[in-house]
Amino acid sequence: MTTPERCFGFLMYPKYEELDLIGPWEMATMWRDYAKGPACVTVSESGGRVDCAKGLKSIADYSFADCPALDYLLIPGGFAAFDEMKNDRLLDWVRSSAANASHVLSVCTGSFILHAAGLLEGRKATTHWKALDVMRKLPGITTVEQRWVRDGNVWTSAGVSAGMDLLLGFIEIIDGPEAAGSVQKNAEYYPDGRLYGSQPLSGGRA
């Protein structure tokens, strides 16, 4: 059952991929507004302005120092995730937040931050199709090619737009199919599977 005290945190860091965060944010805030979902907040290392990969400027609500306790945490990806894997302060914050959260999610190469924080040990995970071969070389992970994957309380998705599918699946598990259906209807998010041009499906993924 939903409770108004729940809080869903979205991590921002320099050059994160815009839709990795904004797509799930849209789904999560519609969950909040239309289906009694959790409060949604953004957080970065220092708070304030964070420049995204494609030039969008974003503002984090909180810094690591003053972020409230989170029930759910989502980590976006982008090429910059490989830099943030080496950011000890960020990794420490992810570990401590994940220890208190009931579920942790990543989109795209955000899964590499989860791995660097030690949160994918012994788990199945996925990532953007371009990074699947890199993930396969990481110790302790079973790499799968799926739109999104749940292993216990850790959820990972493929790249960019896949984060919206991840969130709908997450909402269904947490609050039920009616909540997910309300979000889907209000978002008018009904992927039709149409392929444009002659490009194959990414990574052979259906």
N, C-alpha and C positions, 0 to 999 in steps of 0.2 A: 504494500500500500504506500502511496506517496506521503511524504512528510515535507513541510515547508522549510525545514532546517537543512535539507541537503544542499551541498555546494559542489559544483562542477568547475574545475579549474582548467584553463587552457594556457599552456606554456608558450611564451613568445621568446625568441632569441634573434639576433641580427641575421637577416637574409633568410628567414624561414619562408617556405613556399606558401603564398597567399591562400590558395584554395584548400590546402591541407588543414588549415585552421578555420577559415571562414565558412567553408561548406559544413563541417560538423558544428560550428558555432550556430549557424542558421538553424540546423535541425534541433540542437539542444535548446536554443532560446524559444523555438516554437513548442517544444516539449514543455518548457517552463510556462509559456503563455497560454497554451491551448489544452494541456493535459496534466497540469499540476506537477510539472517536473521540477528539477532543482534550480536554485539560483546559479547563475553563470558568471564567472569572473576570469579576467586575464591576469597573468603574472609573468614578470621577467626578472632577470637578475637584479636590476637596479630600479625597476618601475619606470613609468614614463614612456617616451617615444622609442619605438623599435621600427627600423626600416626593413621592409620585406624584400624578397628576392627580385621581384619585378618592379620595384619602385614605390609600391604603396606604403604610406606612413601609417603606423598603428600606435596606439597608446595602451600600455599595460596598466591595469587598475592597481596592482600591487607589486611590491618587490619581494624577493625571497624572505626578507627580514620581517615583513608585516602581513604576509599572505595568511588568510584564515585557514583553518583546518579544512581539508578537501575530502569529500566522499569519492569523487571521481577525478581523474587527471588524464588529460589528453596532450600528447606530444606530437607536433607536426614535424614534417621532414623538409627536404630540399638539400641541395649540395652542401649547405652550411652545417647540416647535421654532422658531417664528418669532422668538422672543426670542433663542434660542441662536444663530441665524444672525448675530447682532450681537456675539456673545461671542468676541472675538479670541483669547483664551487657549484656548478650546475648539476653535476652528477651527484654530489652529496645531497643537494636539495631534492632531486628526483628520488633518490633512495629513501630519504626521510619522509617525503610526502607519500610515496608508494607504500611505506610501512603502515601508515595510518589510513590510507584510502582503501575502499572496498574493491575498487576496480581501477586498472590503469590501461590506457589505450594509446596507440600510436598510429600515425598515418604515414605512408610512404617510407622514407629513410629515417623517420623518427624511431623506427625499430632498432636502428644502430645505437641510438642513445640509450634505449632500454637495455640493449646488450652490454654496453659499456658500464652501465650502472649495476650489472649483475642480475637483471630481472628476467632474462630469457633463458637462464640455465635450465636445461632439461625440458624445454618447451618447444612446441611447434610455433612457427611464425612465418610471416610473409613480408614483402616490401615491394617497392616499385620494380617493374620487370627489368629495368636496366641494372638494378643492384642485386638481383637474385643470385647471380654467380658469386658475387662478393660475399653475400650472406652464407652461401653454402660452404664457404671456407672457414667460417667462424666456428669455434668449438662450442659444443653444448647445445646447439640449436638444430632442430629438424625443420628444414626449409620446405615450405609448401607453396605451390602456385595456385592461390585462390584469391578471390576478391577481398575477403577478410577472413580472419581466423581467430577463434577463441580457444585459449588453453587455460582453464581455471579462471583466475580473475585478471588475466592479461590478454588483451585484444590487440591485434595488429591488422593493418590493411595494406592493400596495394597502393598505387600512387594517386595523388592529387584528388580526383573526383571520387575515388573509392572510399574516402572518408565519410561521405554522405551515406553510402550503403552501410558502412560500419555502424554509424550512429543509429540508423533505423533498426538494424539488427540488435544493437545494444539496448535501445529503448524497449523493444519488444520483450527481451529477456528480463529487464529490470522492472518494467511497469505493465507489460502485457501487450497483446496485439492491438487492442483498441487505442491505446496511447500512441503506438507506432503508426497506426492507421490515421489518426487525427493529424499527426505531424506530416505524414506523407501527403494527405489531402490538402492541407494548408500550404505546404511547400510546392504543390503540384509537381512532385518529383516522381515521375513514372518512366524510367528509362525504357526506350522502345527497342533497343538492340540494333538499331539501324547502323550500318557501316557506310562511311562516306569514302569515295575513291577506291583505290586498290590496296590500301594498307591492310595487312592481316591483323587479327586481334593481338594485342600487346602480349608478348612473351608466350604466345600460343594459348593464352588463357581464355576460356569461354566466358 
